[in-house]
Amino acid sequence: MNQEKIGKFIAECRKKKNMTQQELAEKLGVSDRTVGNWENGRNMPDLSLFKPLCKELEITLNELLSGENLTKENYQEKSEENILDTIDYSNKKIVKYSKLIYLLLIIFGLFIVITAITIFPSESSWGSIYSALGVTIFTIGISLNFKHLGLLKQSIILVVTVLMTLSVLLFTDYMNVKRNHVAPRFRLVTATTGDVIYYDTLFYDVYRCHFDEEDEYWVIEKNGNPSIEELIDYCK
């Protein structure tokens, strides 16, 4: 489908009808700039406008898609060719809009993750819940964006994406705990015993000793399963 040729044909037919771009645009419910883009070959009319455009220009759909007036001899040949071109054009439009939707899912997922980490305090479980939701949406967007690949490649990309995303989130959370002395956002267990708050994460343990006191301090250790007695004795 030759957009430039079709655009020139639209301009030619419009001028034969003694219509301005503005007049044609008003009849079709679009802007004169849109008509100008058609005639310059920058864009094609939407499929929904093909029929009313042909009606206003008094041409057939086959002639519009061919970008020229047709004779009886080549009408059938051009008709078959234009059907294939239209199908190909429609498929490309679908792919284009689909990729836009997938990109929006990726961006929206990242937005939810960043917002969840920024808005909710680390002590709140809602931050991790919304982060998980954001990662899920982000992963779906990535997965759909590569759905044209084989199942094996798509699965590998999906797994790698999930692992990398989770790694970044967990590392960021760890650095936030270490530098800013806040509760780990992605914790499995929170236990309070005496003046000690214990946070158990997947890879490390955090002890908040003498919490809410002047001599409060934080300790990060390798992952373990301390008993209640060990927790009480730990910060003495």
Residue frames as a rotation matrix with the C-alpha (Angstrom) as fourth column:
MET 1
0.581 0.814 0.000 0.00
0.814 -0.581 0.000 0.00
0.000 0.000 -1.000 0.00
ASN 2
-0.445 -0.794 0.415 1.71
0.816 -0.550 -0.178 3.15
0.369 0.259 0.892 -1.28
GLN 3
0.103 0.517 -0.850 0.79
0.847 -0.493 -0.198 5.94
-0.522 -0.699 -0.489 1.14
GLU 4
-0.573 -0.412 -0.709 2.40
0.057 -0.883 0.466 8.68
-0.817 0.227 0.530 -0.95
LYS 5
-0.965 0.232 0.122 0.57
0.145 0.085 0.986 7.62
0.218 0.969 -0.115 -4.10
ILE 6
-0.176 0.948 -0.264 -2.74
0.944 0.238 0.227 7.34
0.278 -0.209 -0.937 -2.26
GLY 7
-0.094 0.077 -0.993 -2.20
0.631 -0.767 -0.120 10.77
-0.770 -0.637 0.024 -0.70
LYS 8
-0.869 -0.279 -0.407 -1.59
-0.124 -0.676 0.727 12.41
-0.478 0.682 0.553 -4.06
PHE 9
-0.758 0.644 0.104 -4.69
0.431 0.375 0.821 10.69
0.490 0.667 -0.561 -5.47
ILE 10
-0.006 0.749 -0.663 -6.82
0.980 -0.128 -0.154 11.99
-0.200 -0.650 -0.733 -2.57
ALA 11
-0.355 -0.207 -0.912 -5.53
0.195 -0.970 0.144 15.53
-0.914 -0.127 0.385 -3.22
GLU 12
-0.997 -0.053 -0.051 -6.21
-0.043 -0.152 0.987 15.17
-0.060 0.987 0.149 -6.96
CYS 13
-0.460 0.887 -0.038 -9.77
0.745 0.409 0.527 13.93
0.483 0.214 -0.849 -6.43
ARG 14
-0.030 0.417 -0.908 -10.47
0.831 -0.495 -0.255 16.63
-0.556 -0.762 -0.332 -3.84
LYS 15
-0.643 -0.299 -0.705 -9.35
-0.049 -0.903 0.428 19.37
-0.764 0.309 0.566 -6.19
LYS 16
-0.927 0.355 0.124 -11.52
0.205 0.200 0.958 17.93
0.315 0.913 -0.258 -9.00
LYS 17
-0.063 0.935 -0.348 -14.47
0.948 0.166 0.273 18.30
0.313 -0.312 -0.897 -6.62
ASN 18
-0.147 -0.097 0.984 -13.43
0.098 -0.992 -0.083 21.92
0.984 0.084 0.155 -5.97
MET 19
0.891 0.384 -0.242 -13.11
0.245 0.042 0.969 21.24
0.383 -0.922 -0.057 -2.23
THR 20
0.146 -0.832 0.535 -10.58
-0.738 -0.451 -0.502 22.66
0.659 -0.322 -0.680 0.16
GLN 21
-0.614 -0.431 -0.661 -8.89
0.126 0.774 -0.621 20.50
0.779 -0.464 -0.421 2.78
GLN 22
-0.921 0.297 0.253 -11.01
-0.352 -0.351 -0.868 22.25
-0.169 -0.888 0.428 5.40
GLU 23
-0.053 0.964 -0.260 -14.25
-0.998 -0.043 0.046 21.41
0.033 0.262 0.965 3.58
LEU 24
0.067 0.024 -0.997 -13.32
-0.321 0.947 0.001 17.76
0.945 0.320 0.071 3.14
ALA 25
-0.861 -0.459 -0.220 -12.23
0.078 0.309 -0.948 17.58
0.503 -0.833 -0.230 6.76
GLU 26
-0.662 0.673 0.330 -15.56
-0.710 -0.421 -0.565 18.97
-0.242 -0.608 0.757 7.98
LYS 27
0.210 0.765 -0.609 -17.51
-0.881 0.418 0.222 16.43
0.425 0.490 0.761 5.92
LEU 28
0.089 -0.276 -0.957 -15.47
0.032 0.961 -0.274 13.58
0.996 -0.007 0.094 7.43
GLY 29
0.941 0.324 0.095 -15.35
-0.059 -0.119 0.991 14.95
0.333 -0.938 -0.093 10.99
VAL 30
0.347 -0.895 -0.280 -11.56
0.930 0.292 0.222 15.35
-0.117 -0.338 0.934 11.10
SER 31
0.405 -0.290 -0.867 -9.17
0.089 -0.931 0.353 18.30
-0.910 -0.220 -0.351 11.10
ASP 32
0.957 -0.095 -0.275 -7.75
-0.291 -0.273 -0.917 19.90
0.012 0.957 -0.289 7.97
ARG 33
0.048 -0.987 0.155 -4.31
-0.982 -0.018 0.190 19.00
-0.185 -0.162 -0.969 9.30
THR 34
-0.046 0.021 0.999 -5.32
-0.181 0.983 -0.029 15.33
-0.982 -0.182 -0.041 9.22
VAL 35
0.873 0.398 0.283 -6.36
0.221 0.193 -0.956 15.65
-0.435 0.897 0.081 5.57
GLY 36
0.675 -0.689 -0.262 -3.06
-0.729 -0.572 -0.376 17.40
0.109 0.445 -0.889 4.86
ASN 37
-0.186 -0.748 0.638 -1.17
-0.762 0.520 0.387 14.49
-0.620 -0.414 -0.666 6.41
TRP 38
0.400 0.386 0.831 -3.06
0.223 0.839 -0.496 12.07
-0.889 0.384 0.249 4.18
GLU 39
0.994 0.106 0.032 -2.28
0.060 -0.269 -0.961 14.04
-0.093 0.957 -0.274 1.05
ASN 40
0.406 -0.914 -0.019 1.40
-0.907 -0.401 -0.130 14.40
0.112 0.070 -0.991 1.98
GLY 41
0.381 -0.194 -0.904 1.67
-0.221 0.930 -0.293 10.64
0.898 0.311 0.312 2.49
ARG 42
-0.563 -0.614 0.553 2.54
-0.661 -0.068 -0.748 10.93
0.497 -0.786 -0.368 6.18
ASN 43
-0.676 0.423 0.603 -0.54
-0.346 0.540 -0.767 9.04
-0.651 -0.727 -0.219 7.38
MET 44
-0.850 0.518 -0.097 -3.31
0.181 0.459 0.870 6.88
0.495 0.721 -0.484 6.03
PRO 45
-0.196 0.857 0.477 -7.00
-0.822 -0.408 0.396 7.47
0.534 -0.315 0.785 6.78
ASP 46
-0.611 0.109 0.784 -8.46
-0.553 0.650 -0.522 5.23
-0.566 -0.752 -0.337 9.46
LEU 47
-0.960 0.238 0.150 -10.24
0.281 0.775 0.567 2.18
0.018 0.586 -0.810 8.11
SER 48
-0.227 0.939 -0.259 -13.53
0.761 0.005 -0.649 3.60
-0.608 -0.344 -0.715 9.39
LEU 49
0.063 0.194 -0.979 -13.09
-0.223 -0.953 -0.203 6.62
-0.973 0.231 -0.017 7.08
PHE 50
-0.846 -0.455 0.277 -12.44
0.131 0.326 0.936 4.69
-0.516 0.829 -0.216 3.86
LYS 51
-0.336 0.803 0.493 -16.11
0.937 0.339 0.086 4.42
-0.098 0.491 -0.866 2.88
PRO 52
0.614 0.612 -0.498 -17.17
0.556 -0.784 -0.278 8.03
-0.560 -0.106 -0.822 3.65
LEU 53
-0.161 -0.752 -0.639 -13.99
-0.194 -0.611 0.768 9.34
-0.968 0.248 -0.048 2.02
CYS 54
-0.858 -0.120 0.499 -14.72
0.407 0.434 0.804 7.40
-0.313 0.893 -0.324 -1.17
LYS 55
0.094 0.983 0.158 -18.29
0.972 -0.056 -0.229 8.68
-0.216 0.175 -0.960 -1.10
GLU 56
0.520 0.076 -0.851 -17.20
0.180 -0.983 0.022 12.31
-0.835 -0.164 -0.525 -0.84
LEU 57
-0.372 -0.778 -0.506 -14.60
-0.442 -0.331 0.834 11.94
-0.816 0.534 -0.221 -3.59
GLU 58
0.631 0.738 -0.238 -16.90
-0.611 0.284 -0.739 9.77
-0.478 0.612 0.630 -5.74
ILE 59
-0.217 -0.710 -0.670 -14.37
-0.861 0.462 -0.211 7.02
0.460 0.531 -0.711 -6.20
THR 60
0.724 0.412 -0.553 -14.41
-0.164 0.882 0.443 3.31
0.670 -0.230 0.706 -5.37
LEU 61
0.807 -0.436 0.399 -12.56
-0.385 0.124 0.914 1.78
-0.448 -0.891 -0.068 -2.45
ASN 62
0.590 -0.582 0.559 -10.48
0.707 0.708 -0.010 -0.16
-0.390 0.401 0.829 -4.94
GLU 63
0.502 -0.381 0.776 -9.40
0.498 -0.606 -0.620 3.08
0.707 0.698 -0.115 -6.62
LEU 64
0.823 -0.189 0.536 -8.59
-0.501 -0.685 0.528 4.72
0.267 -0.703 -0.658 -3.27
LEU 65
0.695 -0.554 0.458 -6.34
-0.106 0.551 0.828 1.85
-0.711 -0.624 0.324 -2.24
SER 66
0.462 -0.524 0.716 -4.73
0.875 0.401 -0.271 1.74
-0.145 0.751 0.643 -5.68
GLY 67
-0.079 -0.463 -0.883 -4.10
0.324 -0.850 0.416 5.47
-0.943 -0.253 0.217 -5.67
GLU 68
-0.907 -0.186 -0.378 -5.44
-0.285 -0.389 0.876 5.87
-0.311 0.902 0.300 -9.22
ASN 69
0.177 0.957 -0.228 -8.52
-0.843 0.029 -0.537 5.63
-0.507 0.287 0.812 -11.40
LEU 70
-0.597 -0.390 0.701 -8.98
-0.146 0.912 0.383 2.10
-0.789 0.127 -0.602 -12.67
THR 71
-0.392 0.442 -0.807 -10.18
-0.901 -0.005 0.434 0.68
0.188 0.897 0.400 -15.97
LYS 72
0.665 0.724 0.183 -12.33
-0.742 0.669 0.053 -2.43
-0.084 -0.171 0.982 -16.30
GLU 73
0.549 -0.495 -0.674 -9.31
-0.218 0.693 -0.687 -4.38
0.807 0.524 0.273 -17.53
ASN 74
-0.470 -0.851 -0.233 -7.20
0.069 0.227 -0.971 -4.00
0.880 -0.473 -0.048 -14.38
TYR 75
0.054 0.570 0.820 -9.99
-0.808 -0.457 0.371 -3.56
0.586 -0.683 0.436 -11.81
GLN 76
0.909 0.350 -0.228 -10.14
-0.189 0.832 0.522 -7.22
0.372 -0.431 0.822 -10.73
GLU 77
0.238 -0.911 -0.335 -6.37
0.593 0.410 -0.693 -7.57
0.769 -0.034 0.638 -10.53
LYS 78
-0.532 -0.430 0.729 -6.04
-0.199 -0.774 -0.601 -4.43
0.823 -0.465 0.326 -8.39
SER 79
0.414 0.789 0.454 -8.94
-0.702 -0.041 0.711 -5.56
0.579 -0.613 0.537 -6.20
GLU 80
0.833 -0.149 -0.532 -7.17
0.324 0.912 0.251 -8.76
0.448 -0.381 0.809 -5.19
GLU 81
-0.188 -0.980 0.062 -3.90
0.592 -0.164 -0.789 -6.93
0.783 -0.111 0.612 -4.64
ASN 82
-0.366 0.102 0.925 -5.57
-0.465 -0.881 -0.086 -4.27
0.806 -0.462 0.370 -2.49
ILE 83
0.765 0.644 -0.036 -7.31
-0.334 0.443 0.832 -6.85
0.551 -0.624 0.554 -0.33
LEU 84
0.484 -0.679 -0.552 -3.95
0.748 0.649 -0.141 -8.39
0.454 -0.344 0.822 0.56
ASP 85
-0.490 -0.694 0.528 -2.41
0.345 -0.710 -0.614 -4.96
0.801 -0.119 0.587 1.15
THR 86
0.090 0.624 0.776 -5.29
-0.598 -0.590 0.543 -3.94
0.796 -0.513 0.320 3.41
ILE 87
0.890 0.195 -0.412 -4.96
0.138 0.745 0.652 -7.12
0.434 -0.637 0.637 5.47
ASP 88
0.043 -0.968 -0.246 -1.23
0.861 0.161 -0.483 -6.52
0.508 -0.191 0.840 5.83
TYR 89
-0.468 -0.162 0.869 -1.82
-0.065 -0.974 -0.216 -2.87
0.881 -0.157 0.446 6.75
SER 90
0.530 0.762 0.372 -4.42
-0.500 -0.074 0.863 -3.86
0.685 -0.643 0.342 9.38
ASN 91
0.732 -0.315 -0.604 -2.11
0.557 0.788 0.264 -6.44
0.393 -0.529 0.752 10.91
LYS 92
-0.347 -0.920 0.184 0.69
0.661 -0.379 -0.648 -3.88
0.665 -0.103 0.739 11.17
LYS 93
-0.183 0.376 0.908 -1.67
-0.447 -0.855 0.264 -1.42
0.876 -0.357 0.324 12.88
ILE 94
0.836 0.528 -0.150 -2.74
-0.154 0.488 0.859 -4.10
0.526 -0.696 0.489 15.36
VAL 95
0.338 -0.810 -0.479 0.89
0.843 0.487 -0.228 -4.96
0.418 -0.327 0.848 16.12
LYS 96
-0.471 -0.527 0.708 1.73
0.254 -0.849 -0.463 -1.26
0.845 -0.038 0.534 16.54
TYR 97
0.140 0.619 0.773 -1.09
-0.652 -0.530 0.542 -0.60
0.745 -0.580 0.329 19.01
SER 98
0.856 0.131 -0.500 -0.42
0.199 0.809 0.552 -3.88
0.477 -0.572 0.667 20.83
LYS 99
-0.077 -0.973 -0.219 3.20
0.804 0.069 -0.590 -2.89
0.589 -0.222 0.777 21.42
LEU 100
-0.422 -0.004 0.906 2.02
-0.255 -0.959 -0.123 0.47
0.870 -0.283 0.404 22.73
ILE 101
0.646 0.728 0.230 -0.27
-0.485 0.159 0.860 -1.29
0.589 -0.667 0.456 25.22
TYR 102
0.644 -0.480 -0.596 2.53
0.627 0.778 0.050 -3.63
0.439 -0.406 0.802 26.31
LEU 103
-0.426 -0.833 0.354 4.85
0.484 -0.540 -0.689 -0.64
0.765 -0.122 0.632 26.80
LEU 104
-0.067 0.498 0.865 2.21
-0.580 -0.725 0.372 1.10
0.812 -0.477 0.337 28.90
LEU 105
0.877 0.356 -0.324 1.89
-0.002 0.676 0.737 -2.02
0.481 -0.645 0.594 31.06
ILE 106
0.140 -0.922 -0.361 5.65
0.835 0.306 -0.458 -2.04
0.532 -0.237 0.813 31.64
ILE 107
-0.589 -0.352 0.727 5.70
0.057 -0.916 -0.398 1.66
0.806 -0.193 0.560 32.53
PHE 108
0.304 0.806 0.507 2.61
-0.582 -0.264 0.769 1.34
0.754 -0.529 0.388 34.74
GLY 109
0.755 -0.080 -0.651 4.12
0.415 0.827 0.380 -1.62
0.507 -0.557 0.657 36.58
LEU 110
-0.315 -0.944 -0.095 7.33
0.771 -0.196 -0.607 0.29
0.554 -0.264 0.789 37.27
PHE 111
-0.385 0.255 0.887 5.30
-0.294 -0.945 0.144 3.30
0.875 -0.206 0.439 38.34
ILE 112
0.717 0.697 -0.019 3.39
-0.251 0.283 0.926 1.22
0.650 -0.659 0.377 40.91
VAL 113
0.436 -0.634 -0.639 6.63
0.798 0.601 -0.052 -0.24
0.417 -0.487 0.768 42.30
ILE 114
-0.593 -0.716 0.367 8.32
0.497 -0.685 -0.533 3.15
0.633 -0.134 0.763 42.62
THR 115
-0.109 0.653 0.749 5.19
-0.470 -0.698 0.540 4.74
0.876 -0.293 0.383 44.09
ALA 116
0.776 0.435 -0.457 4.75
0.116 0.614 0.781 1.91
0.620 -0.659 0.426 46.60
ILE 117
0.075 -0.852 -0.518 8.33
0.930 0.246 -0.271 2.23
0.359 -0.462 0.811 47.81
THR 118
-0.689 -0.380 0.617 8.11
0.272 -0.925 -0.266 6.03
0.672 -0.015 0.740 47.95
ILE 119
-0.078 0.790 0.608 4.72
-0.491 -0.561 0.666 6.49
0.867 -0.247 0.432 49.60
PHE 120
0.827 0.502 -0.251 4.34
-0.078 0.546 0.834 3.63
0.556 -0.671 0.491 52.06
PRO 121
0.276 -0.738 0.615 6.65
-0.961 -0.217 0.170 3.49
0.008 -0.638 -0.770 55.10
SER 122
-0.460 -0.570 -0.680 8.83
-0.605 0.762 -0.229 0.42
0.649 0.306 -0.696 55.37
GLU 123
-0.878 0.150 0.455 6.91
-0.340 0.473 -0.813 -0.76
-0.337 -0.868 -0.364 58.45
SER 124
0.094 0.990 -0.105 3.71
-0.753 0.002 -0.658 -1.01
-0.652 0.141 0.745 56.39
SER 125
-0.368 -0.171 0.914 3.02
0.244 0.930 0.273 -4.27
-0.897 0.324 -0.301 54.59
TRP 126
0.700 0.714 -0.004 1.14
0.208 -0.209 -0.956 -2.38
-0.683 0.668 -0.294 51.87
GLY 127
0.293 -0.671 -0.681 4.42
-0.816 -0.547 0.188 -1.28
-0.499 0.500 -0.708 50.31
SER 128
-0.732 -0.598 0.325 5.48
-0.387 0.758 0.525 -4.86
-0.560 0.259 -0.787 49.62
ILE 129
-0.073 0.800 0.596 1.97
0.471 0.554 -0.686 -5.80
-0.879 0.231 -0.417 48.46
TYR 130
0.811 0.386 -0.439 1.82
-0.128 -0.615 -0.778 -2.98
-0.571 0.687 -0.450 45.92
SER 131
-0.100 -0.919 -0.383 5.41
-0.859 -0.114 0.499 -3.66
-0.502 0.378 -0.778 44.89
ALA 132
-0.645 -0.074 0.761 4.47
0.100 0.979 0.180 -7.27
-0.758 0.192 -0.624 44.15
LEU 133
0.448 0.871 0.203 1.49
0.445 -0.021 -0.895 -6.04
-0.775 0.491 -0.397 42.12
GLY 134
0.616 -0.275 -0.739 3.73
-0.602 -0.769 -0.216 -3.67
-0.509 0.577 -0.639 40.18
VAL 135
-0.522 -0.845 0.114 6.26
-0.617 0.467 0.634 -6.41
-0.589 0.261 -0.765 39.46
THR 136
-0.284 0.511 0.811 3.44
0.440 0.821 -0.364 -8.66
-0.852 0.253 -0.458 38.23
ILE 137
0.772 0.607 -0.188 2.10
0.159 -0.471 -0.867 -6.01
-0.615 0.640 -0.461 35.83
PHE 138
0.265 -0.787 -0.557 5.64
-0.835 -0.476 0.275 -5.18
-0.482 0.392 -0.784 34.67
THR 139
-0.632 -0.523 0.572 6.35
-0.262 0.839 0.477 -8.87
-0.730 0.152 -0.667 34.04
ILE 140
0.191 0.788 0.585 3.11
0.534 0.417 -0.736 -9.33
-0.824 0.453 -0.341 32.10
GLY 141
0.798 0.080 -0.598 4.05
-0.334 -0.767 -0.548 -6.38
-0.502 0.637 -0.585 29.89
ILE 142
-0.223 -0.956 -0.192 7.50
-0.843 0.090 0.530 -7.84
-0.489 0.281 -0.826 29.22
SER 143
-0.514 0.059 0.856 6.03
0.121 0.993 0.004 -11.27
-0.849 0.106 -0.517 28.52
LEU 144
0.538 0.809 0.237 3.44
0.418 -0.012 -0.908 -9.96
-0.732 0.588 -0.345 26.05
ASN 145
0.563 -0.387 -0.731 6.06
-0.645 -0.758 -0.096 -7.83
-0.517 0.525 -0.676 24.31
PHE 146
-0.521 -0.820 -0.237 8.03
-0.823 0.408 0.395 -10.99
-0.227 0.400 -0.888 23.46
LYS 147
0.125 0.665 0.736 5.08
-0.363 0.722 -0.590 -13.29
-0.923 -0.193 0.332 22.75
HIS 148
0.752 0.114 -0.649 6.13
-0.659 0.088 -0.747 -13.52
-0.028 0.990 0.141 19.08
LEU 149
-0.355 -0.924 -0.144 9.15
-0.899 0.380 -0.219 -15.56
0.257 0.052 -0.965 20.17
GLY 150
-0.159 0.242 -0.957 9.03
-0.052 0.966 0.253 -19.25
0.986 0.090 -0.141 20.85
LEU 151
0.811 0.585 -0.007 7.73
-0.056 0.089 0.994 -20.53
0.583 -0.806 0.105 24.16
LEU 152
0.449 -0.723 -0.524 11.22
0.882 0.451 0.134 -21.47
0.139 -0.523 0.841 25.38
LYS 153
-0.546 -0.684 0.484 12.75
0.622 -0.718 -0.311 -18.05
0.561 0.131 0.818 24.63
GLN 154
0.062 0.667 0.743 9.73
-0.221 -0.716 0.662 -16.29
0.973 -0.206 0.103 26.08
SER 155
0.865 0.259 -0.429 10.01
0.295 0.430 0.853 -18.35
0.406 -0.865 0.295 29.28
ILE 156
0.000 -0.956 -0.294 13.72
0.982 0.057 -0.183 -17.59
0.191 -0.289 0.938 29.61
ILE 157
-0.553 -0.159 0.818 13.13
0.221 -0.974 -0.039 -13.84
0.803 0.159 0.574 29.16
LEU 158
0.457 0.832 0.313 10.28
-0.187 -0.255 0.949 -13.97
0.870 -0.492 0.039 31.68
VAL 159
0.734 -0.227 -0.640 12.36
0.645 0.526 0.554 -15.79
0.211 -0.820 0.532 34.32
VAL 160
-0.340 -0.938 0.067 15.38
0.893 -0.345 -0.290 -13.52
0.295 -0.039 0.955 33.82
THR 161
-0.304 0.314 0.899 13.17
0.005 -0.944 0.331 -10.41
0.953 0.105 0.286 34.03
VAL 162
0.761 0.648 -0.036 11.53
-0.010 0.066 0.998 -11.57
0.649 -0.759 0.057 37.25
LEU 163
0.494 -0.643 -0.585 14.85
0.866 0.421 0.268 -12.50
0.074 -0.639 0.766 38.87
MET 164
-0.526 -0.720 0.452 16.52
0.691 -0.672 -0.267 -9.23
0.496 0.172 0.851 37.88
THR 165
-0.008 0.614 0.789 13.57
-0.148 -0.781 0.607 -7.15
0.989 -0.112 0.097 39.07
LEU 166
0.891 0.348 -0.290 13.38
0.186 0.304 0.934 -8.95
0.414 -0.887 0.206 42.40
SER 167
0.138 -0.930 -0.342 17.15
0.975 0.188 -0.118 -8.69
0.174 -0.317 0.932 42.83
VAL 168
-0.532 -0.296 0.793 17.06
0.308 -0.940 -0.145 -4.93
0.789 0.167 0.591 42.32
LEU 169
0.389 0.778 0.493 14.16
-0.284 -0.408 0.868 -4.55
0.876 -0.478 0.062 44.78
LEU 170
0.852 -0.068 -0.519 15.79
0.464 0.557 0.689 -6.75
0.242 -0.827 0.506 47.45
PHE 171
-0.172 -0.984 -0.037 19.18
0.940 -0.153 -0.305 -5.08
0.294 -0.087 0.952 47.09
THR 172
-0.350 0.133 0.927 17.61
0.016 -0.989 0.148 -1.62
0.936 0.067 0.344 47.26
ASP 173
0.724 0.683 0.096 15.70
-0.141 0.011 0.990 -2.67
0.675 -0.730 0.104 50.36
TYR 174
0.545 -0.607 -0.579 18.87
0.823 0.519 0.230 -4.04
0.161 -0.602 0.782 51.98
MET 175
-0.493 -0.777 0.393 20.81
0.694 -0.623 -0.361 -0.84
0.525 0.095 0.846 51.31
ASN 176
0.017 0.599 0.801 17.93
-0.226 -0.778 0.587 1.20
0.974 -0.191 0.123 52.71
VAL 177
0.896 0.274 -0.350 17.97
0.222 0.406 0.886 -0.89
0.385 -0.872 0.304 55.91
LYS 178
0.225 -0.916 -0.331 21.75
0.965 0.257 -0.055 -0.65
0.136 -0.307 0.942 56.22
ARG 179
-0.620 -0.567 0.542 22.10
0.565 -0.802 -0.194 3.08
0.545 0.186 0.817 55.55
ASN 180
-0.414 0.549 0.725 18.89
-0.378 -0.829 0.412 4.54
0.828 -0.103 0.551 56.93
HIS 181
-0.999 -0.011 -0.031 18.10
0.022 0.486 -0.874 2.08
0.024 -0.874 -0.486 59.74
VAL 182
-0.211 0.977 -0.037 14.53
-0.975 -0.213 -0.071 1.31
-0.077 0.021 0.997 58.71
ALA 183
0.043 0.311 0.949 12.56
-0.316 0.906 -0.282 -1.92
-0.948 -0.288 0.137 58.80
PRO 184
-0.930 -0.363 0.060 13.13
-0.078 0.352 0.933 -4.14
-0.360 0.863 -0.356 55.76
ARG 185
-0.297 0.866 -0.402 10.19
-0.924 -0.366 -0.108 -3.79
-0.241 0.340 0.909 53.43
PHE 186
0.283 0.351 -0.893 10.32
-0.667 0.740 0.079 -7.34
0.689 0.573 0.444 52.10
ARG 187
-0.669 -0.478 0.569 10.41
-0.742 0.382 -0.551 -9.23
0.046 -0.791 -0.611 55.38
LEU 188
-0.446 0.466 -0.764 8.96
-0.012 0.851 0.525 -12.63
0.895 0.243 -0.374 56.18
VAL 189
0.286 0.463 -0.839 8.54
0.822 0.333 0.463 -12.31
0.493 -0.822 -0.285 59.94
THR 190
-0.243 -0.324 0.914 8.43
-0.303 -0.870 -0.389 -9.48
0.921 -0.372 0.113 62.47
ALA 191
0.361 0.309 -0.880 8.78
0.673 0.567 0.475 -10.37
0.646 -0.764 -0.004 66.15
THR 192
0.083 -0.275 0.958 8.99
-0.488 -0.849 -0.201 -8.17
0.869 -0.451 -0.205 69.23
THR 193
0.521 -0.008 -0.854 10.54
0.632 0.676 0.379 -9.46
0.574 -0.737 0.357 72.46
GLY 194
0.154 -0.442 -0.884 11.41
0.863 -0.376 0.338 -7.15
-0.482 -0.814 0.324 75.33
ASP 195
0.454 -0.059 -0.889 13.22
-0.182 -0.983 -0.028 -4.19
-0.872 0.174 -0.457 73.83
VAL 196
-0.724 -0.689 0.031 14.18
-0.172 0.224 0.959 -6.01
-0.668 0.689 -0.281 70.64
ILE 197
0.553 0.792 -0.258 12.37
-0.515 0.081 -0.853 -6.01
-0.655 0.605 0.453 67.30
TYR 198
-0.469 -0.692 0.548 13.44
-0.043 0.638 0.769 -8.84
-0.882 0.337 -0.329 65.06
TYR 199
0.477 0.549 -0.686 12.93
-0.735 -0.179 -0.654 -8.75
-0.482 0.816 0.318 61.27
ASP 200
-0.194 -0.485 0.853 13.46
0.115 0.852 0.511 -11.95
-0.974 0.197 -0.109 59.33
THR 201
0.345 0.241 -0.907 14.06
-0.842 -0.347 -0.412 -11.59
-0.414 0.906 0.083 55.58
LEU 202
0.981 0.114 -0.157 14.90
-0.181 0.826 -0.534 -14.12
0.069 0.552 0.831 52.93
PHE 203
0.484 -0.868 -0.107 18.66
0.325 0.292 -0.900 -13.53
0.812 0.401 0.424 53.10
TYR 204
-0.664 -0.740 0.111 19.44
0.197 -0.316 -0.928 -11.73
0.722 -0.594 0.356 56.36
ASP 205
0.242 0.674 -0.698 18.14
0.921 0.067 0.383 -10.89
0.305 -0.735 -0.605 59.84
VAL 206
-0.329 -0.279 0.902 17.76
0.037 -0.958 -0.283 -7.43
0.944 -0.060 0.325 61.33
TYR 207
-0.016 0.252 -0.968 17.77
0.979 0.203 0.036 -6.69
0.205 -0.946 -0.249 65.06
ARG 208
0.032 0.090 0.995 16.50
-0.006 -0.996 0.090 -3.35
0.999 -0.009 -0.031 66.31
CYS 209
-0.234 -0.263 -0.936 17.93
0.842 0.426 -0.330 -3.23
0.486 -0.866 0.121 69.81
HIS 210
-0.533 0.090 -0.841 16.53
0.667 -0.567 -0.484 -0.98
-0.520 -0.819 0.242 72.54
PHE 211
-0.463 0.379 0.801 13.96
0.728 -0.352 0.588 0.39
0.505 0.856 -0.113 70.12
ASP 212
0.458 0.650 0.606 12.58
0.330 -0.758 0.563 3.88
0.825 -0.058 -0.562 70.79
GLU 213
0.789 -0.291 -0.541 15.31
0.505 -0.195 0.841 4.49
-0.350 -0.937 -0.007 73.39
GLU 214
0.767 -0.516 -0.381 18.30
-0.545 -0.837 0.035 6.82
-0.337 0.181 -0.924 73.29
ASP 215
-0.273 -0.937 0.217 20.76
-0.677 0.347 0.649 3.95
-0.684 0.030 -0.729 72.94
GLU 216
0.705 0.601 0.376 18.82
-0.125 0.628 -0.768 2.29
-0.698 0.495 0.518 70.10
TYR 217
-0.327 -0.782 -0.530 20.96
-0.787 -0.085 0.611 0.60
-0.524 0.617 -0.588 67.48
TRP 218
0.761 0.595 -0.258 20.51
-0.615 0.536 -0.578 -1.76
-0.206 0.599 0.774 64.52
VAL 219
-0.359 -0.843 0.401 22.35
-0.566 0.538 0.624 -4.99
-0.742 -0.003 -0.670 63.74
ILE 220
0.589 0.455 -0.667 22.27
-0.807 0.363 -0.465 -6.94
0.030 0.813 0.582 60.47
GLU 221
-0.290 -0.641 0.710 23.28
-0.605 0.698 0.383 -10.60
-0.742 -0.318 -0.590 60.59
LYS 222
-0.844 -0.016 -0.536 23.25
-0.442 0.588 0.678 -13.61
0.304 0.809 -0.504 58.29
ASN 223
0.077 0.991 -0.110 19.95
-0.752 0.130 0.646 -15.40
0.654 0.033 0.755 58.10
GLY 224
-0.916 -0.301 -0.265 19.13
-0.059 0.754 -0.654 -17.63
0.396 -0.583 -0.709 61.06
ASN 225
0.133 0.983 -0.128 16.30
0.037 0.125 0.992 -18.74
0.990 -0.137 -0.020 63.29
PRO 226
-0.802 -0.527 0.281 16.95
-0.219 -0.177 -0.959 -17.36
0.556 -0.831 0.027 66.77
SER 227
-0.226 0.701 -0.677 14.92
0.838 0.494 0.232 -18.55
0.497 -0.515 -0.699 69.73
ILE 228
0.716 0.562 0.414 13.09
0.247 -0.759 0.603 -16.15
0.653 -0.329 -0.682 72.05
GLU 229
0.779 -0.481 -0.401 15.84
0.445 -0.025 0.895 -16.51
-0.441 -0.876 0.195 74.63
GLU 230
-0.198 -0.892 0.406 18.47
0.950 -0.072 0.305 -15.68
-0.242 0.446 0.862 72.02
LEU 231
0.098 0.320 0.942 16.54
0.604 -0.772 0.200 -12.59
0.791 0.549 -0.269 71.00
ILE 232
0.953 0.301 -0.031 16.34
0.189 -0.513 0.837 -11.37
0.236 -0.804 -0.546 74.58
ASP 233
0.540 -0.818 -0.201 20.05
0.489 0.110 0.865 -11.98
-0.685 -0.565 0.459 75.15
TYR 234
0.298 -0.484 0.823 21.16
0.945 0.029 -0.325 -10.67
0.133 0.874 0.467 71.77
CYS 235
0.309 -0.104 0.945 21.03
0.280 -0.940 -0.195 -6.94
0.909 0.325 -0.261 72.52
LYS 236
0.948 0.001 -0.317 22.25
0.314 -0.142 0.939 -7.10
-0.044 -0.990 -0.135 76.14
